[in-house]
Amino acid sequence: MNDMITGTEVVAEVSQWKIGTVSLYSDILVITLIIVMITILFAALVVNKAMKSILKVTMPDVVQKEEEEKQQKAAERKLKSQLAWRKLLGVRPIEEEKDIVIDHEYDGIVELDNPVPIWFNALFYGTIIFGLIYLLVYHVFGWGMNQDQEYLHEVAVAEKAKQEYLAQAANLVDETSVEYSEALAPSGKAIYVANCAACHGANGEGTIGPNLTDRFWLHGGEIKDIFKTVKYGVPEKGMVPWEQTLTPGQIAEVSSYIITLRDTKPANQKPSEGAEVKKYDAENTVEETVGESAQ
């Protein structure tokens, strides 16, 4: 009984065994068919060769005639090909040179009246046709862009790509790479009014939050310090982190706007808090530039 069960399992395993994506029996059938087809092809070649041998023995005249016809057709094809090639290149055989000699010579040198090659004429007239089509397309009907229009189009495409890149690059900034930009201040002002004015005052004079117009700062007054403070917030003092609400580009914009509030001295300023920054990095750079210019 156990032997029968074992045999059944073996048969089941063999029936489920696969070489590729089909069963074993299908693979054997395919291989058998391939072998049969190869055998039939080989047999056909042998029979064909045998038939040719029989024909050469029984009907040699017919075989010879067929061979002559094949050779004649091959020679005709070769001759036609040579004539077509010579005609294309405008070449004449050496034995025909006497027919195209021009009736004048100099020091024993004669000139042949060779015709212009067909390929040269085709190229020449092709350029004329191309020029006419180009003139109609670009300068008469205006279907295509001329060089000036192509230049303006490429400039517009490049400007669009530049703006797309800048839009993406603006959000790649962080507290280590941010730099002050006066061009960002106007858009930063709108962000400040919408999100920061409630705590820091409409003009940065300070209400709940500290004064942003003097030179005293709790967490640093440089652009990188301001960006970091806005981004991560000061939770222990009630300032939320704005990195979840504003994009890095927007934080850079509002930070640049806060820089423009320095020393503006608005009315009702809140008392100073934090450490005084007597000279900002940007002011040091300005003084160095002025000193170099004076020298």
VENPE-V250158 format. One record per run of one state. SS is the DSSP state (H for helix, E for strand, L for the rest). FROM is the first residue (numbers start at 1). TO is the last residue. If there is no record, write none. Layout:
# VENPE-V250158
ss,from,to
SS,FROM,TO
SS,FROM,TO
This chain:
# VENPE-V250158
ss,from,to
L,1,1
H,2,16
L,17,17
E,18,18
L,19,22
E,23,23
H,24,58
L,59,59
H,60,89
L,90,93
H,94,100
E,101,106
L,107,108
E,109,112
L,113,117
H,118,140
L,141,146
H,147,170
L,171,181
H,182,195
L,196,196
H,197,200
L,201,215
E,216,217
L,218,222
H,223,232
L,233,233
E,234,234
H,235,237
L,238,238
E,239,239
L,240,241
H,242,244
L,245,247
H,248,260
L,261,274
E,275,276
L,277,280
H,281,294
L,295,295
